[in-house]
Amino acid sequence: MKRPFIITTLTSVAILILNIGTGIITARALGPSGKGILRTLIIWPTIFSQIAILGANEAYIYLKNNKLPPKELLSSVFFTVLFSSIISGILTFIIIYVAVGKKYTYSPVIPLLSMLYLPVANIVQTALSIMQEELNFLKYNMLRFLLPVIYLLLLFINYNHLTPEKCFTYLIMANLLLLVFSFNTFKNVSLSSVQRPIIRRIMNFGIKTQLTNIMSSFSQQTDQAILSLIAPSSSLGIYSVAASISKIGFLAPNAAQIVLYPLLSKGKITAWKKYFFYLSLLNGFLLAFLFISIRPLIILLYGRAFAPAADLSLILFLTAFPVSLINVCAAYFKAKGKPFTTTKAQFIIFLSILILAPLSYRIMQLKGMAIAILVSYIVGALYYIFAFKNREHTKCIKTLDCSGQ
C-alpha cells in the first residue's frame, strides 16, 4: 500500500503544481473575464464525460477479478465507452452552442471541438483504469503526469497569442497526444470480441457505480456550472482560481481512493480506516500554511485582480476534511460490490449543492457559494457515518477489520 500510495500522491502533487502553472498562465494572459470564459468551455465537457463513461472503467476493475475472458471484457469496455462518448459529445455540443453560447461569443468551431474532446479524453481514462487494475501504478502515474505537462508546454509556447478558444484547443491536442501514447493498451481490442452478455454485466455494475461518479462530478462542478450561467465571467474566473488552489487538500484523499479501491477489491488490505486520520492530519498542516501565505501568493502568482480568491480558497480548502472520509468510505463500498451506497452519498451532496448554492450566492455572492460547498460535503460525510452504524457494519467499525464482509 505504501509504495503505490506515495507514488500516486507525489504524482498528484506534481500534477497540481503543473495545473497551478497553467492556471497562472491563463489568468495572466486572459484576465478574470477570459479565465471565466475558458472555465465555461471546459466545465460542460467535464460534466458530460462522467455520464459518457457509464461506469465501464470501474466495472472493468471489478469484473476482471471475476475471471471474465480478458480480451472480450476489454473490447466490450472499449466500445461501450467509445459509443456513449460520441452520444454525450453531441449533448455537449448542444449545451455549449445553444445554452452557454447565448451568454458568450465563441468561434463556431469550438462546439465541434467539444464533441471530439469527450471520446478522446474518455478512452484515455479507460487506459488509465486498465493500468490501475493491473496495479501498474508507475505507468499509470506517468500517463497522468504527461497530460498537464503537454498542456502547459503548449500554453507557454503560444503565451502571447492566447485566447479562451485557443486554450481549449490546446487541451484537446494534449489529450490526443496522450491517446497516442496509451494506444498500445488497446492492441488486443477488436469489434468481433465484443459480447452482449459481458456488456450487460458491465452496464449492470457500471451504471450503479457511475451514478456515484456522475454525482461526484456534478458535486465538484455544479458550483462553477451555476456561476457560468448566472454570474459575470470575471466572478467565475476568480472563483475558479480559488477552487484550483483549494485542490491542494484533495491530493492525498484522491490518491488514497485510487490506491485503496483495487487493493480492497483484491483483498490485499483490511485495516484501511486509519488512512482517514493520516489524511486529516496532513490537511491540518496544509491549512495552517495556506492561512498564513495564501493572499500574498495569489497576488504574486496570478495578479492583484485575483486577490479576492484568497478568502474563497480557505473556505473551499476546509472541504478536504469531509472529502477524506468520503473517499476512504467510497473505496470500501465499491470494492465490496455495494456502489449504490456511495451513489446515495454523492446524490445527497449534489442535491445539497443544488439547493444551497444559488440561495447562498444571492445572499453572500462568491463567499456564499463556497460556504454552500463546504456544508454540502459535511452533510455527505455525516451520511457515511450513519451508513457505518448500520448493523451490517457494526463489527467492521469496532475491530477495524472488514475482511470478513
C-alpha positions in Angstrom: 0.0 0.0 0.0 2.7 2.5 1.0 4.7 2.5 -2.3 1.8 3.0 -4.7 0.2 5.5 -2.4 3.4 7.5 -2.2 3.9 7.4 -6.0 0.3 8.4 -6.6 0.4 11.2 -4.1 3.6 12.6 -5.4 2.3 12.4 -8.9 -0.8 14.2 -7.8 1.3 16.9 -6.2 3.3 17.3 -9.4 0.1 17.5 -11.4 -1.4 20.1 -9.1 1.8 22.2 -9.4 1.5 21.9 -13.2 -2.2 22.8 -13.1 -1.4 25.8 -11.0 1.1 26.7 -13.6 -1.4 26.5 -16.4 -3.8 28.5 -14.2 -1.3 31.2 -13.7 -0.5 31.4 -17.5 -4.2 31.5 -18.5 -5.1 34.0 -15.7 -2.3 36.5 -16.6 -2.9 36.1 -20.4 -6.7 36.2 -20.3 -7.6 38.2 -17.1 -10.6 37.3 -14.8 -13.2 37.6 -17.6 -11.3 35.5 -20.1 -10.4 33.0 -17.4 -14.2 32.6 -16.7 -14.9 32.1 -20.4 -12.3 29.4 -20.6 -13.7 27.7 -17.5 -17.1 27.7 -19.1 -15.7 25.9 -22.2 -14.1 23.2 -20.1 -16.7 22.6 -17.4 -19.5 21.3 -19.6 -17.5 18.6 -21.4 -16.1 17.6 -18.0 -19.6 17.1 -16.6 -20.8 15.1 -19.6 -17.6 13.0 -19.7 -18.7 11.3 -16.5 -22.1 10.5 -18.0 -20.4 9.1 -21.1 -18.2 6.5 -19.4 -21.2 4.7 -17.9 -19.0 3.2 -15.1 -17.3 0.9 -17.7 -13.9 1.7 -16.4 -14.6 0.7 -12.8 -16.7 -2.2 -14.0 -13.5 -3.4 -15.8 -11.6 -3.4 -12.5 -14.3 -5.2 -10.6 -15.2 -7.8 -13.4 -11.6 -8.5 -14.3 -11.2 -10.1 -10.8 -14.3 -12.3 -11.6 -12.4 -14.3 -14.2 -14.1 -13.0 -17.3 -12.2 -13.5 -20.6 -9.7 -10.6 -20.7 -9.9 -9.9 -24.5 -13.7 -9.9 -24.6 -14.0 -7.8 -21.5 -11.5 -5.2 -22.7 -13.1 -5.0 -26.2 -16.6 -4.7 -24.7 -15.5 -1.9 -22.3 -13.6 0.0 -25.1 -16.6 0.1 -27.5 -19.1 0.9 -24.7 -17.1 3.9 -23.7 -16.5 5.0 -27.3 -20.1 4.8 -28.4 -21.5 6.5 -25.3 -18.8 9.2 -25.5 -19.9 10.1 -29.1 -23.5 10.4 -27.9 -22.5 12.6 -24.9 -20.3 14.7 -27.2 -23.5 15.6 -29.2 -25.2 16.7 -25.9 -22.1 18.8 -25.0 -22.3 20.5 -28.4 -25.9 21.4 -27.8 -25.2 22.9 -24.3 -22.2 25.0 -25.5 -23.7 26.1 -28.8 -27.3 26.8 -27.7 -27.4 27.5 -23.9 -24.0 28.9 -23.0 -23.5 30.4 -26.4 -26.2 32.9 -25.7 -24.1 34.4 -23.0 -20.6 34.3 -24.6 -19.4 34.5 -28.2 -17.3 31.6 -29.3 -15.7 30.6 -32.6 -18.2 28.3 -34.4 -15.5 25.5 -34.4 -15.4 25.4 -30.5 -18.6 23.4 -30.0 -17.4 20.9 -32.7 -14.1 20.5 -30.8 -16.1 19.8 -27.6 -17.6 16.8 -29.4 -14.1 15.5 -30.2 -12.9 16.1 -26.7 -15.2 13.6 -25.0 -14.3 10.4 -26.9 -10.6 11.1 -26.8 -10.5 12.0 -23.1 -12.7 9.1 -22.1 -10.6 6.5 -24.0 -7.5 7.8 -22.2 -9.4 7.3 -18.9 -10.1 3.7 -19.9 -6.4 3.2 -20.5 -5.7 4.5 -17.0 -8.2 2.2 -15.5 -6.6 -0.8 -17.1 -3.2 0.2 -15.6 -4.9 0.7 -12.2 -6.5 -2.8 -12.3 -3.0 -4.3 -13.1 -1.6 -2.4 -10.1 0.9 -0.8 -12.5 0.9 2.5 -10.7 4.2 3.6 -12.1 2.9 3.6 -15.7 -0.5 4.8 -14.5 1.0 7.9 -12.9 3.4 8.6 -15.8 0.5 8.8 -18.1 -1.4 11.0 -15.7 1.6 13.3 -15.4 2.0 13.7 -19.2 -1.3 15.5 -19.8 -0.6 18.7 -17.8 3.0 18.7 -19.0 1.9 18.8 -22.6 -0.8 21.3 -22.0 1.5 23.6 -20.1 4.1 23.5 -22.8 1.5 24.4 -25.5 0.3 27.3 -23.4 3.8 28.5 -22.7 4.9 28.4 -26.3 1.9 30.3 -27.5 1.6 32.7 -24.5 1.4 35.9 -26.5 -1.5 34.7 -28.6 -3.7 33.0 -26.1 -7.5 33.3 -26.2 -10.1 31.2 -24.4 -10.8 29.3 -27.6 -7.1 28.6 -28.2 -6.5 27.4 -24.7 -9.4 24.9 -25.1 -8.0 23.7 -28.4 -4.6 23.1 -26.8 -6.2 21.0 -24.1 -7.8 18.8 -26.7 -4.4 18.5 -28.5 -2.8 17.4 -25.2 -5.4 14.6 -24.8 -4.9 13.5 -28.4 -1.2 13.1 -27.8 -1.9 11.2 -24.6 -4.2 8.9 -26.6 -1.4 8.1 -29.0 1.0 7.3 -26.0 -1.6 4.9 -24.4 -2.9 3.2 -27.6 -0.7 0.1 -27.0 -3.0 -0.7 -24.1 -5.8 -1.5 -26.6 -3.7 -3.6 -29.0 -6.0 -6.7 -28.3 -9.2 -4.8 -28.8 -11.4 -5.9 -31.7 -15.1 -5.4 -32.6 -15.6 -9.2 -33.1 -14.6 -9.8 -29.5 -17.5 -7.7 -28.1 -20.0 -9.9 -26.3 -23.5 -8.8 -25.3 -23.6 -10.8 -22.0 -20.4 -9.0 -20.9 -21.8 -5.6 -21.9 -24.9 -6.4 -19.8 -22.6 -7.2 -16.8 -20.6 -4.0 -17.5 -23.8 -1.9 -17.6 -25.3 -3.6 -14.6 -22.3 -2.9 -12.3 -21.0 0.1 -14.2 -24.2 2.2 -14.2 -24.7 1.7 -10.5 -21.1 2.7 -9.9 -21.1 5.5 -12.4 -24.1 7.1 -10.7 -21.7 7.8 -7.9 -19.1 9.2 -10.3 -21.7 11.3 -12.0 -23.0 12.7 -8.7 -19.4 13.2 -7.6 -18.6 15.1 -10.8 -21.8 17.1 -10.6 -20.9 17.9 -7.0 -17.4 19.1 -7.9 -18.6 21.1 -11.0 -22.1 22.3 -10.1 -20.9 25.5 -8.3 -18.9 26.6 -11.3 -21.6 25.5 -13.8 -24.1 27.6 -11.9 -21.8 30.6 -11.9 -21.2 30.1 -15.7 -24.9 30.7 -16.2 -25.8 33.4 -13.6 -22.6 35.3 -12.7 -20.3 37.6 -14.7 -17.4 35.8 -16.3 -14.9 37.7 -14.1 -16.6 36.3 -11.0 -16.3 32.8 -12.4 -12.6 33.5 -13.2 -11.9 34.5 -9.6 -13.8 31.6 -8.2 -12.0 29.1 -10.5 -8.7 30.2 -9.2 -9.8 29.7 -5.6 -11.1 26.3 -6.5 -7.9 25.2 -8.1 -5.8 26.3 -5.1 -8.1 24.5 -2.7 -7.5 21.3 -4.6 -4.2 21.0 -2.7 -6.3 19.5 0.1 -7.8 16.9 -2.3 -4.4 15.4 -3.4 -4.0 12.8 -0.7 -7.7 11.8 -0.3 -8.0 11.3 -4.1 -4.7 9.3 -4.2 -6.0 7.2 -1.3 -9.2 6.3 -3.1 -7.2 5.4 -6.3 -5.0 3.0 -4.4 -7.5 1.6 -1.9 -10.1 0.6 -4.4 -8.1 -2.1 -6.4 -6.3 -3.3 -3.2 -9.6 -3.7 -1.3 -11.1 -5.5 -4.4 -8.2 -8.0 -4.4 -8.4 -8.4 -0.6 -4.8 -7.2 -0.1 -5.6 -4.9 2.9 -8.0 -4.8 5.8 -7.2 -2.1 8.3 -7.9 0.8 6.0 -9.8 3.4 8.2 -6.6 4.6 9.8 -5.9 6.5 6.5 -8.7 8.9 7.3 -6.7 10.0 10.4 -3.5 10.4 8.4 -5.3 12.4 5.7 -6.9 14.8 8.2 -3.5 15.3 9.9 -1.8 16.2 6.6 -4.6 18.6 5.6 -4.4 20.3 9.0 -0.7 21.3 8.3 -1.6 22.4 4.8 -4.5 24.6 6.1 -2.1 26.3 8.6 0.3 27.1 5.7 -2.4 28.5 3.5 -3.8 30.6 6.2 -0.5 32.4 6.6 0.6 32.7 2.9 -2.4 32.4 0.6 -3.1 36.1 -0.1 0.4 37.3 -1.0 0.9 34.1 -3.1 -2.2 34.7 -5.1 -1.3 38.3 -5.8 2.3 37.3 -6.7 1.3 34.4 -9.0 -2.0 35.4 -10.5 -2.0 39.2 -10.2 -3.9 41.7 -7.9 -7.1 41.3 -9.9 -7.4 37.8 -8.4 -6.8 38.8 -4.7 -10.5 38.1 -3.7 -9.8 34.4 -4.4 -7.7 34.2 -1.1 -10.7 34.0 1.3 -12.6 31.8 -1.0 -9.8 29.3 -1.3 -9.5 28.9 2.5 -13.3 28.2 2.8 -13.1 25.7 -0.1 -10.0 24.0 1.4 -11.9 23.1 4.5 -13.9 20.8 2.2 -10.9 18.5 2.1 -11.6 17.2 5.6 -15.1 15.7 4.9 -13.8 14.6 1.5 -11.1 12.5 3.2 -13.8 10.5 5.0 -15.9 10.3 1.9 -13.2 9.0 -0.4 -12.0 6.3 2.0 -15.5 5.1 2.6 -16.4 5.2 -1.1 -13.4 2.9 -2.0 -14.5 0.4 0.6 -18.2 0.2 -0.5 -17.3 0.0 -4.2 -14.7 -2.7 -3.6 -17.3 -4.8 -1.7 -19.7 -4.6 -4.6 -22.0 -2.0 -3.0 -21.6 1.0 -5.2 -25.2 2.2 -4.6 -24.3 3.3 -1.1 -21.7 5.7 -2.5 -24.2 6.8 -5.1 -26.7 7.8 -2.4 -24.0 9.7 -0.6 -23.0 11.6 -3.7 -26.6 12.3 -4.6 -27.1 13.9 -1.2 -24.0 16.1 -1.7 -25.2 17.1 -5.2 -28.7 17.8 -4.0 -27.4 19.9 -1.1 -25.3 22.0 -3.5 -28.1 22.4 -6.0 -30.3 23.8 -3.2 -27.8 25.7 -1.2 -25.5 27.2 -3.9 -28.0 29.5 -5.7 -29.5 30.7 -2.4 -26.1 31.3 -0.8 -24.9 33.1 -3.9 -27.8 35.5 -3.8 -27.1 36.3 -0.1 -23.3 36.4 0.1 -22.1 36.2 -3.6 -19.0 34.1 -4.1 -18.3 33.5 -0.4 -21.9 32.2 0.0 -21.2 29.8 -2.9 -18.0 28.5 -1.2 -19.8 28.0 2.2 -22.6 26.1 0.4 -20.0 23.6 -1.0 -18.4 23.1 2.5 -21.8 22.5 4.2 -22.9 20.1 1.4 -19.8 17.9 1.8 -20.2 17.8 5.6 -23.7 16.5 5.0 -22.2 13.8 2.7 -19.7 12.8 5.4 -22.4 12.5 8.0 -24.3 10.2 5.7 -21.3 7.8 5.6 -21.1 7.9 9.4 -24.8 6.9 9.5 -24.2 4.1 7.0 -21.4 2.6 9.0 -23.6 2.5 12.1 -25.9 0.0 10.4 -26.0 -3.5 11.8 -24.1 -4.9 8.8 -21.0 -2.8 9.6 -21.0 -2.8 13.4 -18.3 -5.4 13.7 -16.2 -3.7 11.0 -16.4 -0.3 12.9 -15.3 -1.8 16.2 -12.5 -4.1 15.0 -11.2 -2.1 12.0 -11.3 -5.4 10.2 -13.6 -5.8 7.3 -12.0 -8.8 5.7 -15.0 -11.0 6.6 -17.5 -8.9 4.8 
